[in-house]
Amino acid sequence: MGQILSNTLLLQLSEFIASNLALHFPENHWDVLERNITLAAKEFGFQDVQKFIKHIIASPLTRNHSELLASHLTINETYFWREANSFKVLEQKILPKLIQLRQKEKRIKIWSAGCSTGEEPYSIAIAINKLIPDLDKWDITILATDINPKILSKAKTGIYNQWSFRNTPQWLKKGYFIQKKIGKFEIIQKIKNMVTFKYLNLAEDVFPSPLNYTNAIDIIYCRNVLMYFTQERFRQIAQKFHQSLIDNGYLIVSSSELSYQNFTNFIPINFSDMLLYQKAPKKIKKQTNYSVTDNSQKPIINQMPSKPNSVFKIPKYRPIEIKNAIHNEKKRMQQIDLSYEKNLKLYMQGNYDALINKLQNRKQTPEEQILLIRAYANLGKLNEALKLCKKSISSNKLNYKTHYLYATILQENNMENEAEAILKKVINLNPNFVLSYYSLGMIFLRNNNVTDTTKCFEKILSIIHTYSQDEILPESEGLTAGRFREIINATIKR
């Protein structure tokens, strides 16, 4: 089919999309842009594509409409066992080594980012099922995310037509699917249960984060997604993927997205003529271990009398001494704040090893303990994170923040019953802390408890109604109230 839309209109559309959605369509891809915008127009209820284009350019788009539009513009064909060589490498090289390394903790975490209708994450689940005979003894997480709630809902059903099996080995459909009716096949429940589908916008949402399970990932698949983004957004997402991976973790992208200039933090690895990227451990310069020593003179009020029978007298302070004491205390608090800002910067940059090396051997403030717990969790060091959580809780049983972190890490350890009990305690400590309701609601959702899931989500919406759209929610690592409302609504839809 020849081009119908004028070059002038396609230029205006491509510039609008780059500015508002951070998606890049150069002139040599305008045929793809025209085809995809035609499909999007129908979804939005427009029969005339030109009118639709003029409408979206002239009218402000809501976040939901922006994401729906983006999901159509980045639509790609997918099928089971796509790019067979990548699954050959997964089965023969990457997974066997990972399984051998994890024989003690028996935990593997994989993320399919931009999962579309689910063929990729289910294929990954099948590969793992083939290699691990005692799968019930392992904690396997396969996270599958996409920007389109409708696509996620379809993927969750696990029902596919014949087109999803093109170029697929015959054993796959025969061994892992049940024919429902003519031309329809449903994946077996064992494989379906291995995949968790979640709504996530790569361009806008916060990751890595335990909140959406995007931390401490072993392998990230993101194929035929990044190529649509502008160069700047491409690199931003690649950097966040780097932070989401554990040391030596792998990032697998499509052959059209391999340009090393976008993955400078990674090491390129060649397996059987397939190039992928690996996160190398950072070399940390040896730092002096910090120890807490207080050489200042203790206030007289804390000293015992030198003689048993002497009378203890409260010392009299002159105004100048009080003034100096206040000044010194302000200075000390400013130094604490400055130190925390530096530590927070390390965390936000993904320098978790450096942060741990700096904080672990000295006394931490409560805020530094939370950063340290998050750093351990993002590196997959869950035992260390749990240990520090327990230590922090024992010293301050009323700190809802550490209780919440404790619950999220218990969930990472597949201990949902224990996490549920802790989350209920968090709600008692702080009834307005929205993230506790979200985590609890997601537990109920996974267990098909519709009534309690609805209660949690309704409570969230009532609380965030008191926030402004751009206000950042406590302990959310940058998630705004407006964005969280959209996440809740998208979760409800699927």
PyMOL commands that set and color helices and strands:
alter all, ss='L'
color gray80, all
select helices_A, chain A and resi 7-21+27-43+49-58+63-73+84-101+119-131+135-137+149-157+162-165+170-176+189-192+210-212+226-228+231-244+255-257+260-262+300-302+319-348+352-359+366-378+382-395+400-412+416-429+434-446+450-464+481-493
alter helices_A, ss='H'
color red, helices_A
select strands_A, chain A and resi 107-113+139-146+159-161+177-181+184-187+195-199+217-221+245-252+267-271+274-278
alter strands_A, ss='S'
color yellow, strands_A
deselect
rebuild
show_as cartoon
